[in-house]
Amino acid sequence: MNDTASTLNQVSSKDGTTIAFDRSGSGPAVILVSGGSVDRWSNAGLAELLASDFTVFNYDRRGRGPSGDTLPYAPEREIEDIDAVVTAAGGSAYLYGSSSGAALALFAAESLKGRITKLALWEPPFILDPNARPPADQVAQYNTMLAEGRRGDAAQYFMEKVVGMPAEFVASARSQPWWAGSEALAHTLPYDATIMGDYSLPTERAKAVSIPTVVLDGGASFGFMGPTADALAKVLPRGERVTLAGQEHNIDPNVLAPALKAFFAG
């Protein structure tokens, strides 16, 4: 079995921002992109499982963990961050993204042609029904709350208005030990909201992604995820859809890892 121990590394993005990543395993390179309101530790279990077959680059997006956060923010800078990690991986890599990180991974694959060779997307939260999308002024709402020092309110807004969790659950969540971590990452919430835009399916951008791509969704996840995965897979030139039975949006890495291994090795 390959050595799966991880080591923390750093690379400089195009604008000079330091991007930190754990590197583990050996074999073809796979880069992991986390979603909104989390850092690289959300993919740590998955990285450990993939490291038996691949060299895994589990990085912290800008503004998270030990990575830097040069302002002003733009999604293009995050694509440059991924490009810097690709360079550290030897110039080409497979790419996996989760949730809003899947949207970022899709846009990176569109931009970094020849450098991303396969793409796996876990439940990118594009929403086909315009009436079911998050508030259009989401970024402005975050920026106002953050400017006023209301990091907890920003995290609560994300959970209630964007994720759609019940208010009573979120109220209880604010007393949980993990809530401090959500507040610590609150300044990145407008970053993911900017990436998602109006949450409509990015049909034209997806059509430009010609590499093999799998769109994965969970059979027990939010109701809109299945139709979104189906629609996205159909517009991708080499897209396929895989549904993981019984899985919610917070995917079990022990279920996800075999699906990713099969796709990347295929």
Secondary structure, DSSP 8 states (H G I E B T S, - for coil): -----EEEEEEE-TTS-EEEEEEEE-SSEEEEE--TT--GGGGHHHHHHHTTTSEEEEE--TTSTTS---SS--HHHHHHHHHHHHHHTTS-EEEEEETHHHHHHHHHHHHSTTTEEEEEEE-----S-GGGS--TTHHHHHHHHHHTT-HHHHHHHIIIIII---HHHHHHHTTSTTHHHHHHTGGGHHHHHHHHTT----HHHHHT--S-EEEEEETTS-TTHHHHHHHHHHHSTTEEEEEETT--SS--HHHHHHHHHHHHH-
